[in-house]
Amino acid sequence: MSDDDAELDRLQSAYKAAVEAWITAIRAEEQLASVDHSVAELDKWENAHFAAEDARHDAEAAKAEYEDALREIMFDID
């Protein structure tokens, strides 16, 4: 396996892990949308939303890094 392939595998794995973390965060947010109607529960739900947004941002960054590496390696585009 070439160094390029190893790097692409690493970036692809990082992207997949970030997407899985995002899915987990979305499910946690969804669970909190179905609880008691109280201020405390609303705060937890809102915090879960922020965590899901952070996870989305991480997944998008990992995707961009993976895509950039693919372009650079496959098409020699920086």
C-alpha positions in Angstrom: 0.0 0.0 0.0 1.4 3.4 -0.9 1.7 6.3 1.5 -1.0 8.1 -0.4 -3.4 5.2 0.0 -2.6 4.9 3.7 -3.3 8.7 4.1 -6.6 8.4 2.2 -7.7 5.4 4.3 -6.9 7.4 7.4 -8.9 10.5 6.2 -11.8 8.3 5.1 -11.9 6.6 8.5 -11.8 9.9 10.2 -14.7 11.1 8.1 -16.7 8.0 8.8 -16.1 8.3 12.5 -17.1 12.0 12.4 -20.4 11.1 10.6 -21.1 8.4 13.1 -20.6 10.8 16.0 -22.9 13.3 14.3 -25.6 10.6 13.9 -25.2 9.7 17.6 -25.6 13.4 18.5 -28.7 13.7 16.4 -30.2 10.7 18.0 -29.5 12.1 21.5 -31.2 15.4 20.5 -34.2 13.4 19.1 -34.5 11.5 22.4 -34.7 14.8 24.3 -37.4 16.1 22.1 -39.7 13.5 23.6 -39.4 14.3 27.3 -41.3 16.2 29.9 -42.2 19.8 29.2 -40.0 21.6 31.6 -37.3 24.3 31.5 -34.7 21.9 32.6 -35.5 19.4 29.9 -35.7 22.2 27.3 -32.2 23.3 28.3 -30.9 19.7 27.9 -32.6 19.5 24.5 -31.1 22.8 23.4 -27.6 21.7 24.6 -28.1 18.5 22.6 -28.9 20.6 19.5 -25.6 22.5 20.0 -23.7 19.2 20.4 -25.3 17.9 17.2 -24.3 21.1 15.4 -20.7 20.8 16.6 -20.7 17.2 15.4 -22.0 18.3 12.0 -19.3 20.9 11.8 -16.7 18.3 12.6 -18.1 15.9 10.0 -18.1 18.6 7.3 -14.5 19.5 8.2 -13.4 15.9 8.0 -15.2 15.5 4.6 -13.5 18.6 3.2 -10.1 17.3 4.4 -10.7 13.9 2.8 -12.0 15.5 -0.5 -9.0 17.8 -0.6 -6.6 14.9 -0.3 -8.5 13.0 -3.0 -8.2 15.9 -5.4 -4.6 16.4 -4.6 -3.6 12.8 -5.0 -5.9 11.8 -7.9 -5.8 15.0 -9.9 -2.8 16.9 -8.6 -5.1 19.8 -7.6 -4.2 21.7 -4.5 
